[in-house]
């Protein structure tokens, strides 16, 4: 079968390898769609500390069951249409038992610890099945749409932690695919107004045309803090989600926040520059809440699929490029260059 396999930074190869056979406690899928995210682009150029090469990449995937091990957990049959979680908690530790699966200290990941979905076939290990990490896809939802459920689940985790809700004014910083999902999800959760902030005019226009924020702010052209304050009559925003790996965006978020505002530090910062200037007095006197957001749980993936299936948060139009395995590098370049919103590989 054909796979995209990582060996080292900028050494990612399209290869033919033997088709895998599932063990008695595993399920085999024919991969129908695997979307590319910003993390894939980072891995391509810089690698990842959790990834042991050689490794088949891909963690945003959906496919069709083609073989079920005799002892596999769950009621699975050949032909079932399923989506796969990426982050795999142990399900047994103190944190998992408290419902905090996103911070499981022994969490593993598809496409990192096991071969991923940039392949024609994938083996779903027992660890995924044990935590209910294989999710059925409704018939009217395409495999490509279902593959977007994984990043959607991460956005859902963040918005739950930041308590996005009815009547909120929400600012989303970063107009990539995850920022687009945040805009639509905030609306579905009852936000009164949603602003989209982005440094690149090209990316902002591409995304704003689809998700239609109440205000689209290009931070290369105006001061985003001043603009948010102007548009809110000096009040500021109830929630600011920094869906970009930018320290400046995180620092600006404090200045945009209304009294008792909530700030989600969704996008991680570069490893060589992980700190920001943090005015704790602003947090103290305005009674702000600052939260992190680390991936998603299996339950978030299921709820993301429900949002997609119901039409409350459509994702089909965010998939701007559909490519083959042979076009993986081209897809990564489209993600990095901002000419695509979501790139889906269809093996």
C-alpha positions as CSV (number, residue, x, y, z in Angstrom):
1,X,0.0,0.0,0.0
2,X,1.0,3.6,-0.5
3,X,2.0,5.7,2.6
4,X,3.5,9.1,3.5
5,X,6.3,8.2,5.9
6,X,8.4,10.6,8.0
7,X,12.1,9.9,8.5
8,X,13.5,13.3,9.5
9,X,12.8,17.0,9.1
10,X,12.1,17.6,5.4
11,X,12.7,13.9,4.7
12,X,9.2,12.7,4.2
13,X,8.8,9.9,1.6
14,X,6.0,8.4,-0.4
15,X,6.5,4.7,-0.1
16,X,5.0,1.3,-0.9
17,X,4.9,-0.9,2.2
18,X,3.1,-4.2,2.9
19,X,-0.6,-3.9,3.7
20,X,-1.0,-4.4,7.5
21,X,-2.9,-7.2,9.2
22,X,-4.9,-6.5,12.4
23,X,-4.3,-8.5,15.5
24,X,-7.1,-10.1,17.5
25,X,-7.8,-6.9,19.5
26,X,-7.5,-4.5,16.6
27,X,-9.6,-3.1,13.8
28,X,-8.4,-2.4,10.2
29,X,-9.7,0.6,8.2
30,X,-9.5,1.7,4.6
31,X,-8.6,5.4,5.0
32,X,-11.0,7.6,3.0
33,X,-9.8,11.0,4.2
34,X,-7.0,12.5,6.3
35,X,-6.8,16.2,6.7
36,X,-3.6,18.1,7.1
37,X,-3.1,20.6,9.9
38,X,-0.5,23.1,11.0
39,X,1.1,20.5,13.2
40,X,1.7,18.3,10.2
41,X,3.5,21.2,8.5
42,X,5.7,21.7,11.6
43,X,6.5,18.0,11.7
44,X,7.5,18.1,8.0
45,X,10.0,21.0,8.6
46,X,11.1,20.5,12.2
47,X,10.0,17.0,13.5
48,X,8.3,16.4,16.8
49,X,9.7,15.2,20.1
50,X,6.9,12.6,20.5
51,X,7.4,11.1,17.1
52,X,9.8,8.2,16.6
53,X,10.8,7.8,13.0
54,X,10.2,6.1,10.6
55,X,6.5,6.9,11.1
56,X,3.4,7.1,8.8
57,X,2.0,10.5,9.5
58,X,-1.6,11.7,9.7
59,X,-4.0,12.1,12.7
60,X,-7.2,13.7,11.3
61,X,-8.8,10.8,9.7
62,X,-11.9,8.9,8.7
63,X,-12.4,5.7,6.9
64,X,-14.3,2.4,6.5
65,X,-13.9,-0.8,8.5
66,X,-12.5,-3.6,6.4
67,X,-11.5,-6.2,9.0
68,X,-12.3,-6.7,12.7
69,X,-10.2,-8.7,15.1
70,X,-12.0,-11.5,17.0
71,X,-11.4,-9.9,20.4
72,X,-11.7,-6.2,19.4
73,X,-13.7,-4.0,21.8
74,X,-16.9,-2.7,20.4
75,X,-19.6,-3.8,18.0
76,X,-17.8,-3.2,14.7
77,X,-18.7,-4.6,11.3
78,X,-17.1,-4.5,7.9
79,X,-18.4,-1.5,6.1
80,X,-18.9,0.7,9.2
81,X,-18.0,4.4,8.4
82,X,-15.9,5.8,11.3
83,X,-13.8,8.7,12.5
84,X,-10.7,8.2,14.7
85,X,-9.5,10.2,17.7
86,X,-6.0,11.5,17.6
87,X,-5.1,12.0,21.3
88,X,-5.5,8.7,23.1
89,X,-5.7,8.9,26.9
90,X,-5.0,5.8,29.1
91,X,-8.5,5.9,30.6
92,X,-7.2,4.6,33.9
93,X,-5.1,7.2,35.7
94,X,-6.3,9.7,38.3
95,X,-6.8,12.4,35.7
96,X,-8.8,10.2,33.3
97,X,-10.9,9.0,36.2
98,X,-11.7,12.6,37.1
99,X,-12.8,13.3,33.5
100,X,-9.6,15.2,32.6
101,X,-8.6,13.0,29.7
102,X,-7.0,15.9,27.7
103,X,-4.2,16.1,30.3
104,X,-3.6,12.4,30.8
105,X,0.2,12.2,31.5
106,X,0.6,9.0,29.6
107,X,-1.5,10.1,26.6
108,X,-0.4,8.7,23.2
109,X,-1.3,9.8,19.7
110,X,-2.2,8.3,16.4
111,X,0.4,9.3,13.8
112,X,3.0,9.7,16.5
113,X,3.1,6.5,18.6
114,X,1.3,4.4,16.0
115,X,1.2,4.7,12.2
116,X,-1.3,7.3,11.1
117,X,-3.8,8.0,8.4
118,X,-1.7,9.2,5.4
119,X,-2.0,5.7,4.1
120,X,-4.4,3.5,2.2
121,X,-5.0,1.4,5.3
122,X,-4.5,1.8,9.1
123,X,-4.6,-0.4,12.1
124,X,-6.6,0.9,15.0
125,X,-5.0,-0.4,18.2
126,X,-6.7,-1.7,21.3
127,X,-5.7,1.5,23.2
128,X,-8.0,3.5,20.9
129,X,-10.9,1.1,21.1
130,X,-10.6,0.8,24.9
131,X,-11.4,4.6,25.4
132,X,-14.2,4.6,22.9
133,X,-12.1,6.4,20.3
134,X,-13.7,5.1,17.1
135,X,-16.8,7.1,16.2
136,X,-19.6,6.2,13.8
137,X,-20.2,8.7,11.0
138,X,-23.8,9.4,9.9
139,X,-24.5,8.5,6.3
140,X,-25.1,12.1,5.1
141,X,-21.7,13.2,6.4
142,X,-18.8,12.7,4.0
143,X,-15.5,11.2,5.1
144,X,-13.7,14.5,4.4
145,X,-16.1,16.3,6.7
146,X,-15.7,13.7,9.4
147,X,-11.9,14.0,9.2
148,X,-12.3,17.7,10.3
149,X,-14.0,16.5,13.6
150,X,-10.6,16.0,15.3
151,X,-9.5,19.7,15.1
152,X,-13.1,20.7,15.7
153,X,-13.0,18.7,18.9
154,X,-9.9,20.7,20.0
155,X,-11.8,23.9,19.4
156,X,-14.8,22.5,21.4
157,X,-12.6,21.7,24.4
158,X,-11.2,25.3,24.3
159,X,-14.6,26.9,24.1
160,X,-16.0,24.8,27.0
161,X,-13.0,25.7,29.2
162,X,-13.5,29.4,28.3
163,X,-17.3,29.0,28.9
164,X,-18.3,30.6,25.5
165,X,-22.0,31.2,25.7
166,X,-25.1,33.2,25.2
167,X,-24.6,36.9,24.5
168,X,-20.8,36.8,24.5
169,X,-18.7,39.1,22.3
170,X,-16.0,36.7,21.0
171,X,-12.7,37.6,19.3
172,X,-10.9,34.8,17.4
173,X,-7.3,35.6,16.6
174,X,-6.0,33.6,13.7
175,X,-7.9,32.9,10.4
176,X,-6.6,29.4,9.7
177,X,-8.9,26.4,9.6
178,X,-9.1,26.2,13.4
179,X,-9.9,29.9,13.6
180,X,-12.8,29.4,11.1
181,X,-14.2,26.6,13.2
182,X,-13.9,28.7,16.3
183,X,-16.0,31.5,14.7
184,X,-18.8,29.1,13.7
185,X,-18.7,27.2,17.0
186,X,-18.9,30.4,19.0
187,X,-22.0,31.4,17.1
188,X,-23.5,27.9,17.6
189,X,-22.9,28.3,21.4
190,X,-24.8,31.6,21.4
191,X,-22.3,34.3,20.9
192,X,-23.8,37.7,20.1
193,X,-20.9,38.9,18.0
194,X,-17.8,37.2,16.7
195,X,-14.7,39.1,15.4
196,X,-11.9,37.5,13.4
197,X,-8.4,38.9,13.6
198,X,-5.6,37.9,11.2
199,X,-2.2,39.4,10.3
200,X,-2.4,38.3,6.6
201,X,-4.9,40.2,4.5
202,X,-5.0,37.3,2.0
203,X,-5.8,34.7,4.6
204,X,-8.3,36.9,6.4
205,X,-10.2,37.6,3.1
206,X,-10.2,33.9,2.2
207,X,-11.6,32.8,5.6
208,X,-14.0,35.7,6.2
209,X,-15.7,35.1,2.9
210,X,-16.7,31.7,4.1
211,X,-17.4,32.1,7.9
212,X,-18.6,35.8,7.7
213,X,-17.6,37.1,11.1
214,X,-19.4,40.3,12.3
215,X,-16.1,42.1,11.9
216,X,-12.9,41.0,10.1
217,X,-9.8,42.9,11.4
218,X,-6.4,42.8,9.6
219,X,-3.8,43.4,12.3
220,X,-1.2,44.3,9.7
221,X,-3.3,47.4,8.8
222,X,-4.8,48.5,12.1
223,X,-4.1,48.1,15.8
224,X,-6.3,45.1,16.7
225,X,-6.7,46.1,20.4
226,X,-7.8,49.6,19.4
227,X,-10.1,48.3,16.8
228,X,-11.8,45.8,19.1
229,X,-12.3,48.5,21.7
230,X,-13.7,50.8,19.1
231,X,-16.1,48.3,17.8
232,X,-17.3,47.4,21.3
233,X,-17.7,51.1,22.5
234,X,-14.6,50.7,24.8
235,X,-16.0,47.7,26.6
236,X,-13.8,45.0,25.1
237,X,-14.6,41.3,24.4
238,X,-16.0,38.7,26.7
239,X,-13.9,36.0,25.2
240,X,-10.6,36.1,23.3
241,X,-9.4,32.9,21.7
242,X,-5.8,33.1,20.4
243,X,-5.9,30.5,17.6
244,X,-2.4,31.5,16.4
245,X,1.0,30.7,17.8
246,X,1.8,34.3,18.5
247,X,3.0,35.8,21.8
248,X,1.9,39.2,20.6
249,X,-1.6,37.9,20.1
250,X,-1.6,36.6,23.7
251,X,-0.4,39.9,25.0
252,X,-3.0,41.8,23.0
253,X,-5.7,39.5,24.3
254,X,-5.3,40.9,27.8
255,X,-5.8,44.4,26.5
256,X,-8.9,43.4,24.5
257,X,-10.7,41.8,27.4
258,X,-13.8,43.2,29.0
259,X,-14.3,43.2,32.8
260,X,-14.4,39.5,33.8
261,X,-13.4,38.5,30.3
262,X,-12.0,35.0,29.5
263,X,-8.9,34.4,27.5
264,X,-8.1,31.1,25.8
265,X,-4.5,30.5,25.0
266,X,-5.3,28.0,22.3
267,X,-2.3,28.3,20.0
268,X,1.0,27.1,21.5
269,X,4.1,29.3,21.2
270,X,7.4,28.3,19.6
271,X,9.6,26.1,21.9
272,X,12.4,28.6,21.6
273,X,10.2,31.6,22.6
274,X,7.5,30.3,25.0
275,X,7.2,33.3,27.3
276,X,5.2,36.6,27.0
277,X,5.0,39.9,28.9
278,X,2.0,39.3,31.2
279,X,0.5,42.2,33.1
280,X,-0.9,40.4,36.1
281,X,-2.4,43.6,37.4
282,X,-4.8,43.6,34.4
283,X,-5.9,40.1,35.3
284,X,-6.2,41.0,39.0
285,X,-8.2,44.2,38.8
286,X,-10.4,43.2,35.9
287,X,-11.0,39.8,37.3
288,X,-10.0,38.1,34.1
289,X,-9.8,34.3,33.6
290,X,-6.9,32.9,31.5
291,X,-7.2,29.2,30.4
292,X,-5.2,26.8,28.3
293,X,-6.5,24.2,26.0
294,X,-4.7,21.0,25.2
295,X,-6.2,18.8,22.5
296,X,-9.5,17.0,23.0
297,X,-11.1,13.9,24.6
298,X,-12.9,11.1,22.8
299,X,-16.2,12.7,24.0
300,X,-15.3,16.0,22.3
301,X,-14.8,14.1,19.0
302,X,-18.2,12.6,19.3
303,X,-19.8,16.0,20.0
304,X,-17.9,17.6,17.1
305,X,-19.4,14.9,14.8
306,X,-22.8,15.7,16.1
307,X,-22.4,19.5,15.4
308,X,-21.2,18.6,11.9
309,X,-24.1,16.1,11.2
310,X,-26.8,18.5,12.5
311,X,-25.5,21.3,10.3
312,X,-25.1,23.7,13.3
313,X,-21.4,24.0,12.4
314,X,-20.8,23.2,8.8
315,X,-17.3,22.3,7.7
316,X,-17.7,21.2,4.1
317,X,-16.9,24.6,2.6
318,X,-13.8,24.9,4.7
319,X,-12.2,22.1,2.8
320,X,-10.7,24.1,0.0
321,X,-8.3,21.5,-1.4
322,X,-8.7,17.7,-1.9
323,X,-5.5,16.0,-2.8
324,X,-3.9,12.5,-3.2
325,X,-1.1,11.0,-1.1
326,X,1.3,11.9,-3.9
327,X,0.4,15.6,-3.4
328,X,1.2,15.7,0.4
329,X,4.1,18.1,0.1
330,X,2.0,20.4,-2.1
331,X,-0.7,20.2,0.5
332,X,1.7,21.2,3.3
333,X,2.9,24.1,1.2
334,X,-0.7,25.3,0.8
335,X,-1.3,25.1,4.6
336,X,1.9,27.1,5.3
337,X,1.4,29.6,2.6
338,X,-2.2,30.3,3.7
339,X,-3.7,29.7,0.2
340,X,-5.8,26.9,1.6
341,X,-8.2,26.7,4.6
342,X,-8.4,23.0,5.0
343,X,-6.5,20.4,2.9
344,X,-7.8,16.9,2.8
345,X,-5.8,14.0,1.5
346,X,-8.0,11.2,0.0
347,X,-5.8,8.1,-0.5
